[in-house]
Amino acid sequence: MTESAPRPEFSRFVALGDFPAAGERLNLEADEGQRAALAKRFDVIRINILSGAMSISATQKRIDITGRLEAQLIRRCVVTLDEMVERIDEPLELAFVRDADLLDEDDETGAGPELHQGAEIDVGELLAQQLSLAMAPFPREEGATLDSDHAVAVETSPFAAIAGKFSKIEQNH
């Protein structure tokens, strides 16, 4: 018996045959349970909002998804360790091809389309992946600085003591 991969926390499969080549609008919003599971996955305190408004167009050769990602996260500031709000409002632009021969192997930027096979696409998981890419790698509250207690600790660190010895040796030579 083989184990199947776990289902993503915010999975929303759509049939690609349902979308015209001219595109069709689709709105997604993660519910409370999905947001809690994604917060655990992305190691954030809480996700208050996760939504996407997108237009999906599909042909026999290509799938294009454009729109907006909106999210509000509660994260920990890397400087103060206080809880802080991170707001994300970014455009979405995703492109897929249905045949590996259509991939541009000369594209060094990696921004070209990805390969997608199958009659469905999981737009919920795509939105979750885009959220993970949009999150600040080191969230920092605006204006957050190290206080004087941290500055003293840096000056009296073992490395500061070693640095002082090297300067004394250089002065004696």
JOLINKA-V80603 format. One record per backbone hydrogen bond with DSSP energy under -0.5 kcal/mol. NH is the residue of the N-H (numbers start at 1). CO is the residue of the C=O. If there is no record, write none. Layout:
# JOLINKA-V80603
nh=NH co=CO
nh=NH co=CO
This chain:
# JOLINKA-V80603
nh=11 co=8
nh=12 co=10
nh=14 co=121
nh=16 co=119
nh=17 co=119
nh=18 co=15
nh=19 co=16
nh=23 co=20
nh=24 co=56
nh=26 co=54
nh=28 co=52
nh=30 co=50
nh=35 co=31
nh=36 co=32
nh=37 co=33
nh=38 co=34
nh=39 co=35
nh=40 co=36
nh=41 co=37
nh=42 co=38
nh=43 co=40
nh=44 co=39
nh=45 co=74
nh=46 co=74
nh=48 co=46
nh=48 co=72
nh=49 co=72
nh=51 co=70
nh=52 co=28
nh=53 co=68
nh=54 co=26
nh=54 co=52
nh=55 co=66
nh=56 co=24
nh=57 co=64
nh=58 co=20
nh=59 co=62
nh=63 co=96
nh=64 co=57
nh=65 co=94
nh=66 co=55
nh=67 co=92
nh=68 co=53
nh=69 co=90
nh=70 co=51
nh=71 co=88
nh=72 co=49
nh=73 co=86
nh=74 co=46
nh=75 co=73
nh=75 co=84
nh=77 co=75
nh=77 co=82
nh=78 co=139
nh=81 co=77
nh=84 co=75
nh=86 co=73
nh=87 co=85
nh=88 co=71
nh=90 co=69
nh=92 co=67
nh=94 co=65
nh=96 co=63
nh=97 co=114
nh=98 co=61
nh=102 co=99
nh=103 co=100
nh=105 co=103
nh=107 co=104
nh=108 co=106
nh=110 co=107
nh=114 co=95
nh=116 co=97
nh=121 co=14
nh=123 co=12
nh=123 co=121
nh=124 co=12
nh=126 co=122
nh=127 co=123
nh=128 co=124
nh=129 co=125
nh=130 co=126
nh=131 co=127
nh=132 co=128
nh=133 co=129
nh=134 co=130
nh=135 co=131
nh=139 co=136
nh=144 co=141
nh=150 co=147
nh=151 co=147
nh=152 co=148
nh=153 co=149
nh=154 co=150
nh=155 co=151
nh=156 co=152
nh=157 co=154
nh=160 co=157
nh=161 co=157
nh=162 co=158
nh=163 co=159
nh=164 co=160
nh=165 co=161
nh=166 co=162
nh=167 co=163
nh=168 co=164
nh=169 co=165
nh=170 co=166
nh=171 co=167
nh=172 co=168
nh=173 co=169
nh=173 co=170
